[in-house]
């Protein structure tokens, strides 16, 4: 048996090689075997591949596209007992004009890239599904935590209500005390106004008493001056009386001396004779009487005025002392009431501040509780929305995963069935490749161990589908009867 190998150039410019063995006198037509796979199609002369066939008595050319299988063609005849000479047909060495679209390789490359992209997206979807499962677990944990926290925080509302009720009762008590203190303050102010009026009246009386005292003092001064004048007059009169007495005594003495010198005693009964002693005594008695009366009157008037002044002074002093005592008492009472009023005001201010602070603290606590409740509700709502979005995305990813799993399982079953069918090597393969952009000339391949194989040329024009038919081979010169037909989109 002689073997001949030749390389055939495809119109697309990509080199391929084939192996052919001569085992018969008759040439046969070329055939194509393709193993389908998603994204990889087998076209005659598109990409580099390999094929093998056995040729008896002639030259056969084999060509194959990219595949994950193999093909072989052979024609068996009666072999001579010895090695025969090999002849080469030059016409068969010329390149075949297959008229295949050169863009098919780009399409196949794009399909391959799409498969890679789908695989990457599938891996990304798997990672995203795992991440979403983790996020779902995290959200479930947060949701459980928030539910437990909400249950724990809901117990604080009765405490706040009790505290607010206590503060309200204290505020009511403070308001009642404030009203009572206000009434007491009004009463104290009225009493203070009364005492103030009395004080003003006493001040007016004091001014009147002082005026009277000044007037009485003037009268006392006048009386004292009159007394001084009378005393001066009395002293002048007393001195005059003493002078006249001495004068009269001297005259009497002189007269007695004259009478004694003369020693003439004349006894006359003269009724006209003045009795100077009597006159002097009478005048003296009159002056003494007048002086004594004047002195007595002046002394009595002075004593009466002094007594009156003393009594008035004593009375006004007592009145002034009582007024001063009352004023001091009123001042002390005013100070005490003022201190009480100030204390009441301070206490009222403190209580109002405490009530205001308590209300503010209660409002702040309520506002904080409301804010926390609103934040928790917002967080809960957001968590629900996030969980719903995650569940939705999870469902979409799971649907995508399910679709991809179904597609992968379908491809796996198709590949496993095709590989099993090719590995068994029982049936023949009939491949017809056509394209809407041009006609493809290919051959039918029949494989059957040591049986003779015949090929037939077929020319078809379709929408880019791949048809594979298998069947048992007939004797040389006949077509293979197809037993099954599989189409791949």
Order of alpha helices (4+ residues) and beta strands (2+ residues): beta-beta-beta-beta-alpha-alpha-alpha-beta-beta-beta-beta-beta
